Amino acid sequence: MPLPVVAAEASGLVRENAVFRKVVRRIVPFLILCYVVSYLDRVNVGFAKLQMSGDLGFSEAAYGLGAGLFFIGYFLLEVPSNLMLQRVGARTWIARIMISWGLVSAAFVFVTNELSFYVLRFLLGAAEAGFYPGVILYCTYWFPSHRRARVIAMFMSAIPVAGVFGNPLSGWIMDRFQGVSGWQGWQWMFLLEAIPALIVGVVTLFYLDDDVRGAKWLTDEEKAVVERAMAEDTAHRTVHGRVRDAFREPKVWLMCFIYFCFVMGQYALTFWMPSFVESTGIEDNLTIGVLSAVPYLAALVAMNLFGWSADKRRERRWHLIIPSLMGSAGFSLAAVWSGSTALSLIALSVAAAGVLTCAPLFWSLPTAFLGGTAAAAGLALINSVGNLAGFVSPYMIGSLKDATGSASIPMYVLALALVVGAAAVLTMKRQVVNR
């Protein structure tokens, strides 16, 4: 290849990299903030359990059922929500989602029995439905496949960030505000942690842009760079022009199964982490919160390292299989070391690093082959079916704990699910997903 051509290509790549760094700086931190708020409101019920179950007389199974009912509402409205986002635009729809879930989350202060707990958990899932797959779809408007794993990993850093800051915060609120104005600590926690969703939801209306063309913070030249990169990326995809094409694609249903296996482990951690730590002999809520943050720090490092490596090597399958096996090993060791706080934290850190790394790496698979109108439905379908594990996992753990009096058996079930998910990833052809 002539040297002038090589030099021109190198100069073009440097310019493209600079433009995409600008896009990342503008979009990704704000999306991370939105997801931190989302995840905090979704899983703070795990901390509320430390007081609420005793105050209201909930069994382990009743808590697990209520925690999981979130995902039934989520499942039913996920696909319609993502299609609506595509129709009305990300800015308006994401703002609507955040404001809705903030209002429902605040309403948890009025929970008095199992029925009201179940209803509000279902409504919270219905309100939040579409947020996560909507953001994944939104990223496909701005980032080509070979840049997307790192971006999604950065976005999903919100999960460990929410754990690192949210767990100690939740524990502190519950201890500090216990009895204030006649309310329990868990009631204050739900109210105070709902406020950020309302504020950020309003800000979303003024900050996000629906697409590249509408971005006033990009010059016309920069918009052309992004659009050219996206056009080159989508050229290899099979464009599915109809919503029903997503439901007829066998690879979509395989993605649903794989994601279900990984989500089993993810929500076991997020809903039961405080209880796992408490079971080792820790009683103070703030201490439980601080110790519960440790595994999320490990996950924060791992998910970004794996995302960087996957994009650099343009390899997807083994970058997903390895963390899933790490998660399996972590859960197994947590079951063996359940009598020791220090060893349990090590095992839970390995589990968190593996399980939470799976999610951002996973989305590199379906976004590599889904295109066209069906992408919105397909991504939502995968997320909604996969997230049914968010219903199965906490209820399974609660029921087995009630039946056996031990958390070890649920840990082994979670470990097995992750191994099965890893095996299913191997059935994907590398030429389809390694982009």
C-alpha positions in Angstrom: 0.0 0.0 0.0 1.5 3.4 -0.9 2.8 5.4 2.0 0.5 8.4 1.4 -2.5 6.1 1.6 -1.2 4.6 4.8 -0.6 8.0 6.3 -4.0 9.2 5.3 -5.7 6.2 7.0 -3.6 6.7 10.1 -4.6 10.4 10.2 -8.2 9.5 9.7 -8.1 7.0 12.6 -6.5 9.5 14.9 -9.3 12.0 14.0 -12.0 9.3 14.5 -10.6 8.4 17.9 -10.6 12.0 19.0 -14.3 12.4 17.9 -15.4 9.3 19.7 -13.5 10.4 22.9 -15.6 13.5 22.7 -18.8 11.5 22.3 -17.9 9.3 25.3 -17.2 12.3 27.5 -20.5 13.8 26.7 -22.8 10.8 26.9 -21.3 8.0 29.0 -20.9 9.8 32.4 -24.5 11.0 32.3 -25.7 7.5 31.4 -23.6 6.1 34.3 -25.3 8.6 36.7 -28.7 7.5 35.4 -27.9 3.8 36.0 -26.4 4.4 39.4 -29.7 6.0 40.4 -31.7 3.2 38.7 -29.8 0.4 40.3 -29.9 2.0 43.8 -33.7 2.3 43.7 -33.9 -1.3 42.2 -31.9 -3.1 44.8 -32.0 -1.0 48.0 -34.7 -3.4 49.0 -31.8 -5.8 49.9 -30.8 -3.4 52.7 -34.4 -2.6 53.7 -34.8 -6.3 54.4 -32.4 -6.1 57.3 -35.1 -4.1 59.2 -38.3 -4.4 57.1 -38.6 -8.2 57.3 -38.6 -8.1 61.1 -40.8 -5.0 61.3 -43.5 -6.4 59.0 -43.0 -10.2 59.7 -41.8 -11.2 56.2 -40.4 -14.7 55.7 -37.3 -15.3 53.6 -39.5 -16.7 50.8 -41.9 -13.7 51.0 -39.0 -11.2 50.7 -37.6 -13.2 47.8 -41.0 -13.2 46.0 -41.4 -9.5 46.5 -37.9 -8.7 45.3 -38.4 -10.9 42.2 -41.8 -9.5 41.3 -40.0 -6.4 40.0 -39.0 -8.5 37.0 -42.5 -9.6 36.2 -43.6 -6.0 35.6 -40.2 -5.4 33.8 -40.8 -8.5 31.6 -44.3 -7.5 30.5 -43.5 -3.9 29.4 -39.9 -4.2 28.3 -40.5 -4.7 24.5 -43.3 -2.1 24.3 -41.2 0.4 26.2 -38.2 0.0 23.9 -40.4 0.3 20.8 -41.8 3.5 22.3 -38.3 4.8 22.9 -37.5 4.3 19.2 -40.7 6.1 18.3 -40.6 9.2 20.6 -36.8 9.5 21.1 -34.5 8.5 23.9 -34.5 11.9 25.6 -38.2 12.0 26.3 -38.7 8.3 27.1 -35.7 7.9 29.4 -36.8 11.0 31.3 -40.3 9.5 31.7 -38.9 6.2 32.9 -36.8 7.8 35.6 -39.5 10.1 36.9 -42.0 7.2 37.1 -39.7 4.9 39.0 -38.7 7.7 41.4 -42.3 8.2 42.3 -43.0 4.5 42.8 -39.8 4.0 44.8 -40.8 6.8 47.2 -44.1 5.1 47.7 -42.4 2.2 49.5 -42.5 4.2 52.7 -46.2 3.2 52.9 -45.6 -0.6 52.7 -47.4 -2.2 55.6 -47.8 -5.9 54.6 -46.8 -8.5 52.0 -49.5 -7.5 49.5 -48.5 -3.8 49.4 -44.9 -4.9 49.1 -45.7 -7.2 46.2 -47.8 -4.6 44.4 -45.2 -1.8 44.6 -42.3 -4.1 43.5 -44.4 -5.1 40.5 -45.1 -1.4 39.7 -41.5 -0.4 40.1 -40.5 -3.0 37.5 -43.2 -1.7 35.2 -42.1 1.9 35.7 -38.4 1.1 35.0 -39.1 -1.3 32.1 -37.1 -0.3 29.0 -34.4 1.8 30.7 -31.5 -0.7 30.4 -32.2 -2.1 26.9 -33.1 1.5 25.8 -29.6 2.6 26.8 -28.1 -0.4 25.0 -30.1 0.6 21.9 -29.1 4.2 22.3 -25.4 3.2 22.3 -25.9 1.5 19.0 -26.8 4.9 17.6 -23.5 6.4 18.7 -20.8 3.7 18.8 -19.7 1.0 16.3 -19.3 -2.6 17.4 -15.6 -2.4 18.0 -16.0 0.4 20.4 -19.2 -0.7 22.2 -17.9 -3.3 24.7 -15.8 -0.6 26.5 -18.6 1.9 26.4 -21.1 -0.6 27.8 -18.6 -1.7 30.4 -18.2 1.9 31.5 -21.9 2.3 31.6 -22.4 -0.8 33.6 -19.7 0.3 36.0 -22.7 2.0 37.6 -23.7 -1.4 39.2 -20.5 -1.7 41.3 -20.4 2.1 41.8 -24.0 1.9 43.2 -22.8 -0.9 45.4 -19.7 0.9 46.6 -21.5 4.1 47.5 -25.1 2.9 47.9 -24.5 0.1 50.4 -22.8 2.2 53.0 -25.2 5.1 52.3 -28.2 2.8 52.8 -26.8 1.4 56.0 -26.0 4.9 57.3 -29.5 6.2 56.5 -31.2 3.3 58.2 -29.1 3.7 61.4 -29.1 7.5 61.4 -32.8 8.1 60.7 -34.3 5.2 62.7 -37.3 6.6 64.6 -37.1 10.1 63.2 -40.6 11.6 62.9 -42.0 8.1 63.9 -40.6 6.5 60.7 -38.4 3.4 60.6 -34.9 3.7 59.0 -35.9 1.6 56.0 -38.8 4.1 55.2 -36.4 7.0 55.2 -34.0 5.1 53.0 -36.7 4.5 50.3 -37.8 8.2 50.4 -34.3 9.8 50.4 -32.9 7.5 47.7 -35.9 8.2 45.4 -35.2 11.9 45.2 -32.2 11.6 42.8 -34.3 9.7 40.2 -36.8 12.6 40.0 -34.1 15.2 39.7 -32.0 13.4 37.1 -35.1 12.5 35.2 -35.9 16.2 34.7 -32.3 17.0 33.7 -32.4 14.2 31.1 -35.0 16.2 29.1 -32.4 19.0 28.6 -29.2 17.1 28.4 -29.6 14.0 26.1 -29.9 14.2 22.3 -32.0 11.6 20.4 -29.4 11.0 17.6 -26.1 12.2 16.1 -27.8 14.8 13.8 -29.4 16.5 16.8 -26.2 16.9 18.7 -25.4 20.6 18.8 -22.2 19.9 20.7 -20.7 18.2 17.6 -19.6 20.1 14.5 -20.8 19.0 11.1 -17.4 17.4 10.4 -17.6 15.5 13.6 -21.1 14.3 12.9 -19.9 13.0 9.5 -17.1 11.1 11.2 -19.5 9.3 13.5 -22.1 8.6 10.8 -19.4 7.2 8.5 -18.1 4.9 11.2 -21.7 3.8 12.0 -22.4 3.1 8.3 -19.3 1.0 7.9 -20.2 -1.0 11.0 -23.8 -1.7 10.1 -22.9 -2.8 6.5 -22.1 -6.3 7.8 -25.4 -6.7 9.7 -28.5 -8.4 8.5 -31.1 -5.7 8.7 -34.4 -7.0 10.2 -37.1 -4.7 9.0 -40.0 -6.0 11.1 -40.5 -6.4 14.8 -41.6 -10.0 14.4 -38.2 -10.9 12.8 -36.6 -10.6 16.2 -39.0 -13.3 17.5 -38.2 -15.6 14.6 -34.4 -15.4 14.9 -33.0 -18.5 16.7 -29.9 -16.6 17.9 -32.1 -14.2 19.8 -33.6 -17.0 21.8 -30.1 -18.4 22.5 -29.2 -15.0 23.8 -32.2 -15.0 26.1 -31.1 -18.3 27.6 -27.4 -17.2 28.0 -28.4 -13.9 29.6 -30.9 -15.7 31.9 -28.0 -17.8 33.3 -25.8 -14.8 34.0 -28.6 -12.7 35.5 -29.3 -15.5 38.0 -25.9 -14.7 39.6 -26.1 -10.9 39.2 -29.3 -10.5 41.2 -28.3 -13.1 43.8 -25.5 -10.7 44.7 -27.5 -7.4 44.5 -30.5 -8.6 46.5 -28.8 -10.9 49.0 -25.3 -9.4 49.5 -26.2 -7.6 52.8 -27.8 -10.8 54.1 -24.8 -12.9 53.0 -22.5 -10.5 54.9 -24.9 -10.4 58.0 -24.9 -14.3 58.1 -21.2 -14.3 58.8 -21.9 -12.6 62.2 -21.9 -8.9 61.4 -24.8 -7.0 63.0 -24.2 -3.2 62.5 -26.0 -1.9 59.4 -23.2 0.6 58.5 -20.5 -2.1 58.9 -22.6 -4.5 56.7 -22.8 -1.7 54.1 -19.1 -1.0 54.1 -18.2 -4.7 53.8 -20.8 -5.3 51.1 -19.1 -2.6 49.0 -15.8 -4.6 48.8 -16.9 -7.1 46.2 -18.2 -4.3 44.0 -14.8 -2.6 44.0 -13.4 -5.9 42.6 -16.1 -5.9 40.0 -15.5 -2.3 39.0 -11.9 -3.1 38.1 -12.6 -6.5 36.4 -15.4 -5.3 34.1 -13.5 -2.4 32.7 -10.3 -4.5 32.2 -12.3 -7.3 30.4 -14.2 -4.7 28.3 -10.9 -3.0 27.2 -9.3 -6.3 26.3 -12.4 -7.6 24.4 -12.4 -4.5 22.2 -8.7 -4.4 21.7 -8.6 -8.1 20.5 -12.1 -8.0 19.0 -12.7 -11.3 20.7 -16.1 -11.8 22.5 -16.7 -15.4 23.4 -13.8 -16.2 25.8 -13.9 -12.7 27.3 -17.4 -13.8 28.4 -16.8 -17.4 29.3 -13.8 -16.7 31.6 -15.7 -14.2 33.9 -18.7 -16.5 34.1 -16.5 -19.3 35.3 -15.0 -16.9 37.8 -18.4 -16.2 39.1 -19.2 -19.9 39.4 -16.0 -20.5 41.4 -16.7 -17.5 43.6 -20.2 -18.7 44.6 -18.9 -22.2 45.2 -16.2 -20.9 47.5 -18.6 -18.6 49.3 -20.7 -21.7 50.2 -17.6 -23.5 51.5 -16.3 -20.5 53.5 -19.7 -19.3 54.8 -18.4 -19.4 58.4 -15.7 -16.8 57.9 -16.3 -13.1 57.2 -12.9 -12.5 55.6 -12.9 -15.7 53.4 -16.6 -15.1 52.4 -15.7 -11.5 51.3 -12.9 -12.9 49.1 -15.2 -15.5 47.6 -18.0 -12.9 47.0 -15.4 -10.5 45.5 -14.4 -13.2 42.9 -18.1 -13.9 42.3 -19.0 -10.2 41.8 -16.0 -9.6 39.6 -17.1 -12.5 37.4 -20.8 -12.1 37.3 -21.0 -8.3 36.9 -18.4 -8.5 34.1 -20.6 -10.9 32.2 -23.3 -8.3 31.6 -21.4 -5.7 29.5 -19.5 -8.3 27.7 -22.7 -10.2 26.9 -24.3 -7.3 25.0 -21.5 -7.4 22.4 -23.0 -10.6 21.2 -26.6 -9.6 20.1 -25.6 -6.1 19.0 -23.1 -7.7 16.6 -25.8 -9.4 14.5 -29.1 -7.5 15.2 -30.0 -4.5 13.0 -32.9 -2.6 11.7 -36.3 -2.1 13.4 -36.1 -5.5 15.0 -33.0 -4.5 17.0 -35.2 -2.5 19.4 -37.5 -5.4 19.9 -34.8 -8.0 20.0 -32.6 -6.2 22.6 -35.7 -5.7 24.8 -36.8 -9.3 24.3 -33.4 -10.6 25.4 -33.3 -8.3 28.4 -36.8 -9.0 29.5 -36.6 -12.8 29.2 -33.1 -12.8 30.7 -34.2 -10.6 33.6 -36.9 -13.1 34.5 -33.9 -14.7 36.3 -34.2 -11.7 38.6 -37.5 -13.1 39.7 -36.4 -16.7 39.8 -33.0 -16.1 41.6 -34.1 -14.2 44.8 -37.2 -16.4 45.2 -35.2 -19.6 44.8 -32.6 -18.4 47.3 -35.3 -17.4 49.8 -37.2 -20.7 49.4 -34.1 -22.9 49.7 -33.0 -20.9 52.8 -36.4 -21.4 54.4 -36.3 -25.1 53.6 -32.7 -25.9 54.5 -31.7 -23.1 56.9 -28.5 -22.7 54.9 -27.3 -20.4 52.0 -24.9 -23.0 50.7 -27.3 -25.0 48.4 -28.5 -21.8 46.6 -24.8 -20.9 46.1 -24.2 -24.2 44.3 -27.3 -23.7 42.1 -26.0 -20.3 41.1 -22.6 -21.7 40.3 -24.1 -24.4 38.1 -26.2 -21.8 36.2 -23.1 -19.8 35.3 -21.3 -22.9 34.0 -24.3 -23.7 31.8 -24.3 -20.1 30.5 -20.6 -20.4 29.7 -21.2 -23.6 27.7 -24.0 -22.0 25.8 -21.7 -19.1 24.7 -19.4 -21.6 23.0 -22.2 -22.5 20.6 -22.0 -19.1 19.0 -19.8 -18.9 15.9 -16.9 -16.6 16.5 -17.2 -15.1 13.1 -20.7 -13.8 14.0 -19.7 -12.0 17.2 -16.0 -11.3 17.1 -16.2 -7.7 15.7 
